[in-house]
């Protein structure tokens, strides 16, 4: 089972959504003016994506080689143990009412304390986050400037899982784990409502599709799909809190202490919490337009980019372009080879820019994205990275290039370079040191 694809409830995500959506008088909370099966993904209506270059030397071929796919094992059945506690059954019925769906099968619910939950997550951590893969990606992100030198993405994710997660639903075993007891408190009932939404969505729409996206290292597509799934759970969780918790209990949720995020780099933290906040906004827009049936449609026809999540009006028609980067290792010299390849969507670029130029400017510069990828190489001591993006218009491309140059200028002499914009394509070069950047510029020329 891939922990990456486990569907979790995050204390931080909960606090952000609840705080952002409070309003109204007398302590009431509102989500806006209106509240409101398939086992394989159906084709998404809209444009046909351009074919991805997959031949020898292509970025797609390098990604397939570098992607550390977890071994596929058949899901194990988790036998129910005794009757479902009455408090849990009550939350199940309430989720059915809010989601306008019915549970087809019994959900195995397992309350745990924090230590037990962390141990449960840790059991599959090594297979979910392979050491070699994340060591390579950490080197690439360090060269880009997304994380500080010496920081490990894998250790950061381990810290996030052990401090921020308060429950999860396993899409392979169909087990639901939450931090609590058989007589849950208000926060525990909220967590149950969140995770039970995953369970009911899984039974009707087949959420194991996300496991396949994760295993194939389709990062931007996976994050878009995860945003719909987590957004729906956040939406139902908030509706649950509004309708079935007292005002005092709602205030307890809002005032719930947010656990420390010390040791988690801002870029990693923002990437991990983005599906909750952006996904909630996306699902809210769907509900306002078409009720829960619109959410059902999005879960059946998953978005194909984080751009579609950020700009719901672009779902489902706006499909990104495929972007390729040739293998520059031979031009970089003897001993150089592929280190990492990653899709970079609007979410990724916006959060990267936000590290140095501010959220509003970053979001504006990342808007108009139409495809992106980076490819990194190493000779064992040095790292070179080329990022290639395409944009809706030449104006969008120029705006991003300018923002990227501003970002580089604020980077405390971290080696990077933006070549001249070519129509709607913008390339950015990064390196672990100035000499390597010079070699990369020559290889690209």
C-alpha positions in Angstrom: 0.0 0.0 0.0 1.3 3.4 -0.9 1.3 5.8 2.0 1.5 8.6 -0.6 -2.0 7.5 -1.8 -3.5 7.0 1.6 -6.2 9.6 2.0 -5.5 11.5 5.2 -7.0 14.1 7.5 -4.5 16.8 8.4 -4.9 19.0 11.5 -3.3 21.9 9.6 -5.7 21.4 6.7 -8.6 21.3 9.1 -7.5 24.5 10.8 -7.0 26.4 7.5 -10.3 25.4 6.0 -12.4 26.0 9.2 -10.7 29.4 9.8 -11.1 30.5 6.2 -14.8 29.6 6.1 -16.1 31.0 9.3 -18.6 33.8 8.9 -22.1 34.9 9.7 -23.4 36.1 13.0 -24.0 34.4 16.4 -21.1 32.0 15.9 -22.6 30.4 12.8 -20.2 29.1 10.1 -21.1 29.2 6.4 -19.5 27.8 3.3 -21.1 30.3 1.0 -24.5 31.0 -0.5 -25.4 27.3 -1.2 -24.7 24.0 0.6 -25.4 21.3 -0.9 -19.3 3.6 -9.8 -16.8 3.3 -11.4 -13.5 1.4 -10.8 -11.5 3.0 -13.7 -11.2 6.6 -14.9 -13.5 7.5 -17.7 -12.1 9.7 -20.5 -12.3 13.4 -19.6 -14.3 15.4 -22.1 -12.5 18.3 -23.7 -9.3 18.7 -25.7 -7.1 15.8 -26.6 -3.7 16.3 -25.0 -0.7 16.5 -27.4 1.3 13.2 -27.6 4.2 13.0 -25.1 7.6 12.3 -26.7 8.6 8.9 -25.4 11.5 7.8 -27.5 15.1 7.2 -26.3 16.6 10.2 -24.7 13.2 11.9 -24.0 12.3 13.2 -20.6 9.3 10.8 -20.4 11.7 7.8 -21.0 14.0 9.1 -18.3 11.0 9.5 -15.9 9.9 6.0 -16.5 13.4 4.7 -15.7 13.9 6.8 -12.6 10.4 6.4 -11.1 10.6 4.1 -8.2 7.3 2.2 -8.5 6.2 0.3 -5.4 5.6 -3.4 -5.7 1.9 -4.1 -6.5 0.3 -6.4 -4.0 -3.3 -7.5 -4.0 -5.3 -5.7 -1.3 -5.8 -7.7 1.9 -9.2 -8.0 3.4 -9.6 -6.5 6.8 -12.2 -8.6 8.7 -14.7 -6.6 10.8 -14.2 -7.0 14.5 -17.4 -6.9 16.4 -20.3 -4.4 15.9 -19.7 -0.9 14.7 -19.9 1.4 17.7 -23.1 3.4 17.8 -21.3 6.8 17.7 -19.5 5.7 14.5 -22.7 4.4 12.9 -24.3 7.8 13.6 -21.5 9.6 11.8 -21.8 7.2 8.9 -25.5 8.0 8.5 -24.8 11.7 8.7 -22.1 11.4 6.0 -24.6 9.5 3.8 -27.1 12.3 4.2 -24.5 15.0 3.4 -22.9 13.2 0.5 -26.2 12.0 -0.9 -24.8 8.5 -1.3 -25.1 5.3 0.6 -22.4 2.9 1.8 -22.4 -0.2 -0.3 -20.2 -2.1 2.1 -19.2 -1.9 5.8 -16.2 0.3 6.6 -13.7 -1.1 9.0 -13.1 1.7 11.5 -10.1 1.4 13.8 -9.6 4.1 16.5 -6.0 4.5 17.6 -3.9 6.8 19.8 -1.3 9.0 18.3 1.6 6.6 18.8 -0.3 3.7 17.2 -1.3 5.9 14.2 2.2 7.0 13.6 3.4 3.4 13.9 0.8 2.4 11.4 1.9 5.0 8.9 5.6 4.1 9.4 5.0 0.5 8.5 4.7 1.3 4.8 6.8 4.5 4.7 10.0 2.9 3.2 8.0 1.3 0.3 6.0 4.5 -0.2 8.9 6.9 -0.1 12.0 5.0 -1.5 15.2 6.3 -0.1 17.2 6.4 -3.4 14.4 8.1 -5.3 13.9 10.9 -2.7 17.7 11.3 -2.2 17.9 12.1 -5.9 14.9 14.4 -5.8 16.2 16.2 -2.8 19.4 17.0 -4.7 17.4 18.4 -7.6 15.2 20.5 -5.4 18.3 21.8 -3.5 19.8 22.9 -6.8 16.6 24.6 -7.8 16.3 26.3 -4.5 13.0 24.8 -3.5 14.5 23.4 -0.3 17.8 24.4 1.6 21.0 22.5 0.9 21.3 19.4 3.0 17.5 19.1 3.6 15.9 15.7 2.9 12.4 15.6 1.3 11.9 12.2 2.8 12.7 13.2 6.3 10.5 16.2 5.9 7.6 14.0 4.7 8.2 11.7 7.7 8.0 14.7 10.0 4.8 15.8 8.3 3.1 12.4 8.6 4.0 12.0 12.3 2.9 15.5 13.4 0.1 16.6 11.1 -2.0 13.5 10.2 -4.9 12.6 12.5 -6.5 9.9 10.4 -6.4 8.1 7.1 -8.3 5.8 4.8 -6.5 3.0 3.0 -7.7 2.6 -0.6 -6.3 -1.0 -0.8 -7.5 -2.5 2.5 -10.5 -0.2 2.8 -9.5 0.3 6.5 -10.3 3.6 8.2 -7.9 4.7 10.9 -8.5 7.8 13.1 -6.9 9.2 16.2 -9.7 8.7 18.8 -11.9 6.3 20.6 -15.2 4.4 20.1 -16.8 7.3 21.9 -15.3 10.1 19.7 -15.1 13.8 20.7 -16.1 16.6 18.4 -12.6 16.7 16.6 -12.7 13.0 16.4 -16.1 13.0 14.8 -15.0 15.6 12.3 -12.0 13.3 11.4 -14.5 10.4 11.1 -16.7 12.4 8.8 -13.7 13.4 6.6 -12.4 9.8 6.3 -15.8 8.3 5.9 -16.2 10.6 2.9 -13.1 9.0 1.4 -14.6 5.6 2.1 -18.0 6.3 0.5 -16.3 8.0 -2.5 -14.1 5.0 -2.9 -17.0 2.6 -2.9 -18.8 4.6 -5.6 -15.9 5.9 -7.7 -12.9 3.8 -7.2 -10.1 5.9 -5.6 -7.3 3.3 -6.2 -6.8 5.2 -9.5 -4.8 7.6 -7.4 -2.4 4.8 -6.4 -1.6 4.2 -10.0 -0.9 7.9 -10.7 1.4 8.1 -7.7 3.2 4.9 -8.7 3.8 6.3 -12.2 5.3 9.5 -10.7 2.6 11.6 -12.5 2.9 14.3 -9.8 0.8 17.1 -11.2 -2.0 14.8 -12.3 -1.9 13.0 -9.0 -2.1 16.3 -7.0 -5.0 17.4 -9.1 -6.9 14.2 -8.4 -5.9 14.3 -4.8 -7.3 17.8 -4.5 -10.8 16.6 -5.6 -10.7 13.8 -3.2 -9.4 15.8 -0.2 -11.5 18.8 -1.2 -14.7 16.7 -1.1 -13.7 15.3 2.4 -13.0 18.8 3.6 -16.3 20.1 2.3 -18.3 17.3 3.8 -16.4 17.6 7.1 -17.2 21.3 7.3 -20.8 20.7 6.4 -20.9 18.0 9.1 -19.4 20.4 11.7 -22.0 23.0 10.8 -25.1 20.7 10.9 -24.2 18.2 13.5 -22.0 19.9 16.1 -23.0 22.5 18.6 -21.7 26.0 18.4 -19.4 25.3 21.4 -18.0 22.2 19.6 -17.5 24.2 16.4 -15.5 26.7 18.4 -13.4 23.9 19.8 -12.5 22.8 16.3 -11.5 26.3 15.2 -9.4 26.8 18.4 -7.8 23.3 18.1 -4.1 23.8 18.6 -2.2 23.5 15.3 0.8 21.1 15.8 4.3 22.5 15.2 5.6 22.4 11.7 9.2 22.9 12.8 11.6 21.0 10.6 9.3 20.9 7.6 10.5 23.2 4.8 7.9 25.7 3.7 7.8 24.3 0.1 7.2 20.7 1.3 4.6 21.9 3.8 2.7 23.9 1.2 2.7 21.1 -1.3 1.3 18.7 1.3 -1.5 21.0 2.5 -2.4 22.4 -0.9 -4.9 19.6 -1.8 -6.9 20.4 1.3 -7.3 24.1 0.8 -7.3 24.4 -3.0 -9.4 21.2 -3.3 -12.0 22.6 -0.9 -12.3 25.8 -3.0 -12.6 23.7 -6.2 -15.3 21.4 -4.7 -17.2 24.4 -3.3 -17.3 25.9 -6.8 -18.6 22.6 -8.2 -21.3 22.4 -5.5 -22.4 25.9 -6.2 -22.8 25.2 -9.9 -24.3 21.7 -9.8 -24.7 20.3 -6.3 -23.2 17.0 -5.2 -23.7 15.5 -8.7 -21.0 17.9 -10.0 -18.6 16.4 -7.4 -19.6 12.9 -8.5 -18.8 13.9 -12.1 -15.3 15.3 -11.1 -14.6 12.1 -9.2 -15.6 10.1 -12.2 -13.7 12.3 -14.7 -10.7 13.4 -12.6 -9.0 16.7 -13.4 -5.8 16.3 -15.4 -3.8 19.3 -14.0 -3.5 21.4 -10.9 -4.3 24.3 -13.2 -7.9 22.9 -13.5 -8.1 22.9 -9.6 -6.9 26.5 -9.3 -9.1 27.7 -12.1 -12.3 25.6 -12.0 -13.6 27.3 -15.1 -10.9 25.5 -17.1 -12.2 22.0 -16.0 -12.5 19.8 -17.9 -11.7 21.4 -21.3 -8.3 22.9 -20.8 -5.7 20.1 -21.2 -2.0 20.9 -20.9 0.6 20.5 -23.6 3.3 17.8 -23.4 6.7 19.3 -22.8 10.0 17.5 -23.5 13.6 18.2 -22.5 16.4 16.3 -24.4 19.1 14.4 -22.7 22.0 16.9 -22.1 24.2 14.4 -20.2 26.5 13.8 -23.2 27.0 17.5 -23.6 27.7 18.0 -19.9 30.6 15.6 -20.1 31.8 12.2 -19.0 30.1 10.7 -15.9 26.9 12.8 -16.2 23.6 10.9 -16.2 19.9 11.5 -15.4 19.2 12.3 -11.7 15.5 13.2 -11.6 12.5 14.2 -13.8 9.3 15.8 -12.5 6.2 17.3 -13.9 5.8 20.9 -12.8 2.3 22.2 -12.8 0.8 25.6 -11.9 0.6 24.5 -8.3 4.3 23.6 -8.1 5.5 26.7 -9.9 3.2 29.0 -7.8 4.4 27.6 -4.5 8.0 27.8 -5.7 7.7 31.4 -6.6 5.9 32.2 -3.4 9.0 31.3 -1.4 10.7 34.5 -2.5 8.3 36.9 -4.2 5.0 36.7 -2.3 1.8 34.8 -2.8 -0.2 37.2 -4.9 2.6 37.9 -7.4 3.5 34.2 -7.5 -0.1 33.2 -8.3 -0.4 35.8 -11.0 2.9 34.8 -12.6 2.0 31.1 -12.6 -1.4 31.7 -14.2 -1.5 31.0 -17.9 0.6 27.8 -17.4 0.0 25.2 -20.2 2.6 22.5 -19.4 5.9 22.0 -17.7 8.6 19.6 -16.6 12.2 19.7 -15.2 15.0 17.3 -15.9 18.1 17.0 -13.7 21.5 15.5 -14.2 24.5 14.7 -11.9 28.0 13.5 -12.2 28.0 12.4 -8.5 29.3 15.7 -7.2 27.4 18.4 -9.1 23.8 18.9 -10.2 22.4 20.6 -13.3 18.7 21.2 -13.8 16.7 22.4 -16.8 13.1 23.4 -16.4 10.9 23.9 -19.5 7.4 25.4 -19.4 4.8 26.4 -22.0 2.2 29.1 -21.6 -1.1 30.1 -23.1 0.2 33.3 -24.6 3.6 35.0 -25.2 2.5 37.6 -22.6 2.0 34.8 -20.0 5.4 33.5 -20.9 7.1 36.9 -20.5 5.3 37.5 -17.1 6.5 34.1 -15.8 10.1 34.7 -17.1 10.2 38.1 -15.3 8.9 36.6 -12.1 11.4 33.8 -12.3 14.2 36.3 -12.8 13.0 38.3 -9.8 13.0 35.0 -7.9 16.5 34.2 -8.9 17.7 37.7 -8.0 16.3 37.1 -4.5 18.1 33.8 -4.1 21.3 34.8 -2.4 23.7 34.0 -5.3 22.2 30.6 -6.0 23.3 29.8 -9.6 20.3 30.0 -12.1 19.6 31.6 -15.4 16.6 32.4 -17.6 17.5 32.3 -21.3 15.5 34.5 -23.8 11.8 33.7 -24.0 10.9 31.8 -27.2 7.3 32.5 -28.0 5.2 30.7 -25.4 8.1 28.6 -24.1 10.2 29.6 -21.1 13.3 27.6 -20.0 15.1 28.1 -16.6 18.5 26.7 -15.8 19.6 25.8 -12.3 22.8 24.3 -10.9 24.5 23.4 -7.7 27.4 25.8 -8.4 28.4 28.5 -10.8 30.8 26.4 -12.9 28.1 23.7 -13.5 25.7 26.4 -14.5 28.2 27.6 -17.1 28.5 24.1 -18.5 24.7 23.8 -18.6 24.4 27.0 -20.5 26.9 25.8 -23.1 25.0 22.5 -23.4 21.7 24.2 -24.0 23.1 26.8 -26.5 
